[in-house]
């Protein structure tokens, strides 16, 4: 960017020190560049002025023009408000201000004619606009401007100080009159601009703010979205190619005795095509001499643990150690017991290290890790403590990767002189569009098949009025020797309400399922880890038939005998969470069920979530729908990527553009891997990571 755009915002005509402070605090606008990139969210056709008598509840925003009549202050304290009336030839409209009253009274002149714009509401049947945007009607209102006037995101505080959307438009217009083409130099190669029929950068910035018509606005929007997405894709592509070229890794050159022994004699079932494909990808990476840094996505129950174990055996066969890190003690213990059971009497030394490992045992494990006699270490965050050192760590497997911070994952790199291969796994399917954007610098492996024998879980939605039938079904499943989960929602606003809700549900269940015929375990966030563990183990060992819980069982409880999941107040859960909870059943060969219990009053989005849960067990389809409903910012684990902070692009609505850009970025990097071509230097300069930060997934 040229120097003019780095100028502090207070130096722009019409701003000054006081307004600058407000812009910084309220909108994060510190410089001319920040203002230029504060884009309008809609445009008003200034030629379209509605008669007041035509205003109806169907109008969301409206523009009228009329004479301002007398203004009056009503009420005291918090209820104090300024009320005015605007009148045209067809009728009158009430205007109301709750903030900045003194400033509004000083700026507005009764009996003058104003343009008035804002959101319409109705009070006692009469239309009104609260905190309207006001502009004195004069002959030069539109001089030099387009008739499509931009409306900018603002705040109530800014509006009350005369910095509403229209005032921001005036400041932006002032800025644009100062800029020349040299101030907005082109960063895209000429050939790409021509190929994609894109506006110039200078024209795009002008036309996104003050377009001559809607067609030119759409072209400007497309150009700037294209640029945003291209920079994100190139940045990740460069990180990935640099890692491939410069990140040295240990070489697993042979498929040895332990791998073959396990594969031929101990594998509990034939691997799925997806598992075989993923293993080939791992073997290719780990034999290349470069460090593997791979994200494995596998839907609930797709058999990620078997694939991880085979990869660890590959490490051991090549003279290296392996470790596996899980986010909770329950999950770490489950992995440990699962791996030991799979290995049976194979000559592989496996140990478990968690926060509750006794001192004597901990000391023994640490000694074994450093002398090399320990081949696989499974544990929680305890694995990355400084005291844990390995003789030759070759592979680190991280389960449920989004639960670990950057610094925690990075500590694994210091456990060996050559960084170990890294495999991060998640049971939360990530939509392809999101994976392309947020995880594009990781090599991606997907397992989208379930092992043989797994039956799809039958999911139904039932209202509270059907509770007695639902409880009857619970009794019939228990009578068959099965077990049942009943999950209550977390109410984030109130931990107390959440706890009371759970306890009330527990007491009600005891009335339906009295002891000693039925036994119930309960797990929730207020319990100590020890109590949670005991109650969980009672259910795992079949001492209790019902597990009542909050969402702490979302990840990592494996009870093949559990055949029924009941989710209370299911409308309060997101799609991804509902899918994860449902995945706690269907782990054995028996038919399994999930019942979504709700109240009778449901919003449209809640109905949509429940509908898709009943329609499919496919986690990837569910993740796509979740992305459509909630947007990328809320999808678990993506906020920290720093790659979704787009000002204009939307990876849901702009899927087609994203795919086009991804292909172009890949082709560009294939032809010019380090962007050293003179035509690409401007683009390369735009790729510098802000503040020298490294995207988190580089050290996943």
N, C-alpha and C positions, 0 to 999 in steps of 0.2 A: 504494500500500500504506500502511496506517496505521502509526503510529510503532512500535507494539509489535513488528511483524515486522522492523523494522530493528535491533532490540536485538541486541547481541553474544551469541553462543551461550553464552559462559561464564556469563551471567546466568540461564540456565535451570536450574531446580532439578534436581540430579542430574548436572550437567556440571562446573562449576568450571574453574579455569585449566588444570590438567594435561590433563583430557579434552578441553577446548576446543582445545588445541594439536594433539592427535591428530586430532580431527575436521577441523580446518582442513587439516592436512598430508595426511591419507589420503583424505578425501572432498570437500574444498573447501567444507565447511560452516562459514561464518563468522557467520551470523546466524540468527534464528528463521525467517526466510523461506526460507533455504537448507535448513533441516531440514524445513520444511513441504513443500518441493518435492523432497525426497529420497524418491521414491516406492517403495513395495514392489514386488517383482517376482513375488511369489506370496503366497497366503494359506494358512495351515494351519487345517484344521478341528480346533479344540481338543477337540472331543468325540470325535475319532477317534484312539484310541491303539491301536497294533498290538501283539498279543502277540509277544514276541521269537521264539517258535518258528515264527511265520509268515513271518519275513523270508526273502526269496529274492533271487536275482540280478535278478529282474524289478523289484524296488523300486529307485527312484533316491534319493528322500528318504523318511525314515521318522520317525515319532514314537513313542516308547515311554515307559513310566513304570515305574520300579523303584527298588530300594534300591541305593545306591552302596556297593560293598564296598571292601576295602583298596586303596590306591593305592601304586604302586611306581615308582621312578626306575630306568631301565635304560640302560646304555651311558655313554660319555664323549664329550666334545667335540661334534662335529657330529652324531654318531649318538645323542646323549643324548635320551631321550624319557620321558614320563610315561605309564604304563599303568594303567588302572583297569578295574573290571568293574561292570556294572550288571545286576541280576538281578530278574526278575519271577517270577510263579508258574509260567511256562512254560519259562523258560530264562535264559541269560545272554548278554551282549553285551560285546565289548571296546571300550574308549574309549582313544584315543591323542592325546597332545599333543606337538608338537615345539617349540613356542614358548611363551613366557610361563609356563613350568613353575612357577616360584616363586609367581607370582600365582594360578595355578589351585589349587595346594596350599593356599594361604591362604584362598581363597574357598569351596572345596568341603568339605563335612563328611561323612566316611564314616558309613555306617549311616543317613543321611537318605534320604528318598524324593524323586526328581527327575523332572521331565519332561526327556526327552533328545530332541533333534532334530538331524538332519544327513544327509549323503549316505552311503549304505551302500556299503562295499566288502567284499571277502572276502580273507582272508589265511589260507592253508593250510586253506581250506574253512570257516573260521569267520567270521561277520559281525563287522564293526567299523565304528566311526565315528571319523574323524579330526577333531580340533578341533570337537567337538559343541557345540551351544548347550544350556546347562543352566539349568533354572529349578526352584527349590525348590518342591515340591508343597505347597500350603497351602490352607486353606479359602477364602481370598479371592483366589485366582489370577485369577478371572474377574470380580471385582466391577466393575460399571460398564462392562465391555468386551464386545465382540462375541465370538462363538465362532470367528469367522474371524480368526485372528491374522496380522497382516502379517509378512512376512519381507523384510528390506531388504538391498540390496547392502552388503557390508562388506568388510573385508580381513583377512588372517591376523593382521596386527599389532593391529588393533582387537579382533578376537576374543580374542587372548591378553591384552588389557588390559581385558576385560570389556565390550567394546562391539560384541558380535556383533549379528546381526539382531534378536534378541529384546530386547536392551537398548536398541537404537535405537527399537524399538516403544514401550518404556516412556517414553522421552524424548519421542517424538512424541505419545503419549497425554497426557503432562503438558502439552505445549504446546497441544494442542487444547482441553483443559479451561480454558485461560486465554483462549481467543479467543472473541469475540462476533461477531455478524453485521456490526457496524460495522468490525471489523478486517479483514474480507474483503468489501469493498463490491463490488456488482455492476458489471461493466464492459460487459456486453452489453445492448443495448436490450431493453425489456420485450417488444416485439412479436416480436423474433427468438427470445427464450426461449420464448414461447408458441407461435410457428409451428413451431419445431424440437422442442418438447416436452422442453426441457432442464431439468435440475436447477438449483437456485440455486447460485451459486458457493460459498457457505458450506457448503451441504449436500454439494456435490461433493467439496470438500477433506476433509470429515469422512469421507465414505463411501468415498473411494478408499483411505484408511488403515484405517478400522475399519468395514467394511460390516456391515449386519445380515444380509445374505444375498448370494449371488452376483449376483442380478438387480440389486440396488441398486448393487453394485460396477461392473457393466457400464455402468449409466447414468452413474455418476460419471466413469468412464474416458472415455466418449463425450463428456461435457460438456467435460472439460478438454482432450481432443484437439481438439475443435471450436474451443475458444478459442485454442489454440496455432496451428492452421492459419489461422484467420481473421486473427489479428494479422500473421502472415507475409504473407498475401495482400494485406491492406490496406496494409501497409508498402510492398510493392513497387508496388502500384497507385498509391499516392500519389506515390512517386518518379517513376513513369512519367508520370502526369498533370501533375505539376509541370514535368517536363522538356518535355512537349508544350506547356504553356502559357507557360513562361518562358525556355526555352532557344532563343535566337535562332540561326538558321542561315542560311547563304548560300543564295540562291535560284538554282536551275538552271531558268530559265524556258523554255528552248527545247531542242528536239531538233535539233541542228544538222548541218552538212555532214559532219563526220568520222564521227559516229554513222551517218548514212545511207549514206555511202560504204562503211564497213566492213560494215554490215548487208547492203547490196545486192551488193557485189563481193568481199569478202574472208572472209566467214563460211564456215568449212570444212564446215559441215553445217547442216541445218534445226534451229532451236532446238526443244527439247522443250517440251511444255506447261508443265512445271514451271519451266523457265528463263524462259519468257515471263511467267508469273504473277509470279515473283520480281522481274523487271525492272520490271513495272508498279508493284509495291509500292515499289521504290527510287525510281522517277520521281515517284510521288505524294509520298513523304517529302521528296525533295530539291527539290521545287517548292513546298513548303508554307510556307517562311519559318521553319520550326523545324529544329533540328539533327536529322539522322537518327542514330539509335543502334541499329543492327540487327544481330542475330546470324543468320548464314546457315548453316544445316545442310545439308550435301549429302553423301550417301554417297560412298564411294570411287568415283571415275570419273564423277560425275554432271555434270561440266562447270562447276564453280564459277569457274574461271579466265576462261572466256569471258564470264560474267556480270559478273565484276569488271572486265574490260577494257572492256566496253560502258559500265559505270558511270563509269570513268575518262575515256572519250571524251566522255561527257555533261558531265563537269566541264570538260574542255578546250574543248568547244564553247561553254561559257558564260563563258569567259575565266579559268578557274581551273586550278591545277596539281593533280596527284594523286600520292600516294605509296603504295607497297605494302611492308609489313614482314613478313619471314618469320623463323622462329626459328633457321634454320641457313644457313650459306653455300651449302651444296649446294642447298637448296630455293630460296634467293633467286636463285641463278644459273640454276636451272631455270626459275623464273618469268620471269626476264629474257629468256632465250633463247626461251621459249615465246611471250612477248608480242611480241618482235621478229619472230619467224617468222609470227605471225598478222597483224601489221601490214604485213609485207612492205615495199613501197616507199611506204606512206602517209606524208604529211608530218607525222609525230609524232616528237618528240625524246624518246628513252628512254635512261636511264643506269642503271648498276648501282653501288651503293656498299656495300662490305663491309669487314671488317677488313683484308683483304689488298689492297685497292685502292692502287695506287702513289701516292706523294705528289703527283706532277705531275698525274696524272689526278684525284685527290681535289680538288685546288685548283681545277681546271677545273670539276668538277661543282658545287662549292660556289658558284662565281661564277655559273654558269648558273642554279642554283636561286634565287639572290637577285635576279638581274636578270630572271627570268621566262622566259628562253629554253628552260629545261628544263621539259618538260611532264609527264613521268612519271618518278619516281625509285623504283627498286626496290632494296631492300637488307635488311640484317639490323639488329641493334640500332644499327648505325652511323647509321642514318637519324634516330634521336632524340637524337644527340649535340648539345650546345648550339651547336656551330659550324655545324650544318646549319640554315640559315634559308631560308624561301621568300618569294617576292614576294607570292603570294596562294594559299596552299594551300586547296583546297576539299573534297578527299576523301582520307581515310586508310583504306586497306584493310589489315587485320591478319589474316594467315593463321595457322592453328593457335593461336587466341587464348589457350588455357589455358597456353601456354608463356611468356607474358609476364606480368610482375608488374604490380601496380596502378600503381606509380610510373612504370614504363616507358611504359605506355599513356598515362598522364596527360600526359606530356611532349609528346605530339602536340598537345594542346590549346593549348600555348603557341606553336605555330608560326604562328598567324594571329590577327588581332585579333578576328575572329568565329570561334569554334571550328569546325573543318572537320566535314563529315559523316563519321561513322565506320561502317565496315562490318567486322564481325569474322566470320571464317569458320572453320568446323571441319569436318574430315572424320570426326570421331568422332560418330556419331549419338547423340543424347541422348534417352532415353525421354520420352514426352510428360508423364508424371507428374512426372519430374524437372525438365523444362523449365518446367513450370507453377510449380514451387516455387522452384528455384534461379535461374532466368533470367526470372522473371515481369515484371521491370521493364525488360527489353529487348524491343523489337519482334522477333518471331521470323519468319523466312522458312525454308521447308523445300523442298528439291529432292529429290523421291523417285522420279525417273525417270532411266534411263540413256540416253545418246545412241544414235541408231540405229546398228546394226552391232556394238554391244558384245554379246558372248556371255557367258552366265553361266559362272562358273568351276566346273569339276567338282572337288569336294573328296572325298577318300577318307581313311580311317584305316587305317594299316598298322602291324603290330607289328614289333619288331626282327627277328624270325625271317624276315621277308619282305625284308630289306635287299637281297639279291642281285637280286631281281626289280625293286625300286625303282631300283637303280643301272642295271639294264638298260634301264629306261624312260627314265632320264636320257640314256643314250647314244643311244636312238632319237630323242629330241627334238633333241639336238645334231646328229644326222645329218641332220635336216630343216632345219638352219640356225638353229635356235632357241637361246635362252640360258636359264640356270637359276640360281635363287637357292637357297642352302642356309643356313638360319639356325639358330644355336645359342642357347640361352637364357642370359639373365643370371641368375647366382646371387648375389642381393643380399648374402647373408651372407659371401661370400668372393670378392673380386675375383680373387684368385690362382687359386682353383678354376675360376672362370669362364674365365680366360685359358688355363689348362691344358686345360680341356675343349675349348675352341675349337681350340687347337693340335693336340691329339690327333686331333680330327675332321678337321682340315686334312691331317695326315699320312696318315690312313686314306684320305681322298679321293684323295690323290696316287697311292696304290697302285691305286685303281680307274681313275683318269684320268691316266695318265702323259704327261709332255711328250715330244716336241713335238706329239703328236696333239691333246692338250687343254691349254688354258691356264686357270689359275685366278687370280682376284683375291681378296684378303682384306682385310676392313675390320673394325676393332674399336676399342674405346675407348682402348687404350693408345697408339695411333698419333697422331702429330701431325696437325693439320688438313691440312697440305700432303700428307702421305703418304696420308691418307684420300682426299683430293680426286683425287690421281693414280690411285689404285687404282680409285676409283669411275668416273673418266673412261675408264679402260681398258675397263671393262665397258660403259659407255654407248656407246663408239665401236666396240664389237664386237671389240676386240683380245683379249678373254678370253671364254670361253663360260660359265664358272661363277663366280658371286660367292658366296664364303663369308663369313659376317658374323654379328655379334651383332645386336641389335635396332636398331642405328643406322640401318638402312635402313627402319625402320617407316614413316617419313613422308618423302615428297619425292623418291623416285627414280623417274623415268619412263623406262622402256626398253620401248617397244612390242614389241620383238622377243623379250622374255622371256616364255616360255609356261609355265614350271613353277616352282612354289615348294615347296620341301621344308622343313618345320619339324621340326627334331630335338627330341626330348623335349617334344613338343607339350603333354603333360599339365602342364608347368610354367608355361604361359602362361595369362593370363586371356582371356576371350572377346573382349573389345574388341581386345586386342593381336593375337590370332590373325586377326581380321577385317582389321585394318590391314595386317598382313603379307601376307595373301592378296591384298589390293588392289594389291600391287606388280606382279602379273601380270594378264592380261586387258585390257591397254591397247591391244592391236592388234586386228586382225580375225581372228586365228587362234584356234582353240580352245585354252583354257588350263586348267591343272590345279594343284591344291594337294594335297600329300600330307602328312598329319599322322602322323609317326613317333613311336611310343612304346614303352616297355618293356611287359612282359606284365602287371605288377601295377598296376592302376589303381583309385583310389578312386571312390566313387559320383558325386561332384561332377565329377571329371575326365571320367568316362564321359559325363556329361550335357553337358559343354561340347563334347566331340568330336562327340557325336550331333547337336547343333544346328548345328555348323559344317558337317557333311556334309549336313544337311537343307535349309539355306537360304543364299542370298547376300544377303538383305535385312538391311542394317545396323541398321535400326530394330527389327526383330524380335529381332536378336541383342542389341541394347542393352537391350531390355526383359528378356530372359532374364538378362543380366548383372546387371541391377538386382535381379531376383528372387534370384539366387544369392549375390550379394555384399553387397547392401544399398547404400544411397545414399552412405554415407561413403567408399567406396572408388572411386566412379566418378570418372574423371579430370577434374580441373579444378573439382570442386564443393566441395572442402573449404574453399577460400578464400572461398566465397560468404557464409559466416557465417549462412546461412539454413536450414541443415539440422540445427542443434543442438537438435532437439526432444527434450524429456524423455520424452514419451509417444507422440506421433504417429509413425507409420511410413508413409512415402509408398508403400511397396510394398503393405503389408497394408491400408492405409486409402485405397486409390484412390477408392472410391466416395464416402467422406466428403470427401476432398480436392476432388473435382469439384463436390460440392454447395456446399462452402465457397467455392470459386472463383467460382461463379455468384452466390452471395449477396454476396460482397465487391464484384464488378463492379456489381451492381444498387445496392448501398449507395453506391458512389462516383459512379455516374451521377446518383443523386438528390441527393447531398450531397458534391460533389467535394472540399471541404476539411474535411469532418466538423465543420462549425460549428453544426449543429443541436444544441440543448441535450441531446437524447437520446443524442447521439454523443460528447459531450465526454469522458466517462470512457474510452471506447474510444480516442479520440484520444490521451489522456494515456498510455495503455499502449503506444502505437506509437513513442515516442521511441527513437531508435537508441541502443543502449548506448554509453556513453563518448564520445558524439558522433561515432562512426565512421560513414563513408559506405560503404554496400554497394559492393563492388568494381565490380559491373557498371554502376553509374551512370557510371563513367568508362572503360568498356571501349573 
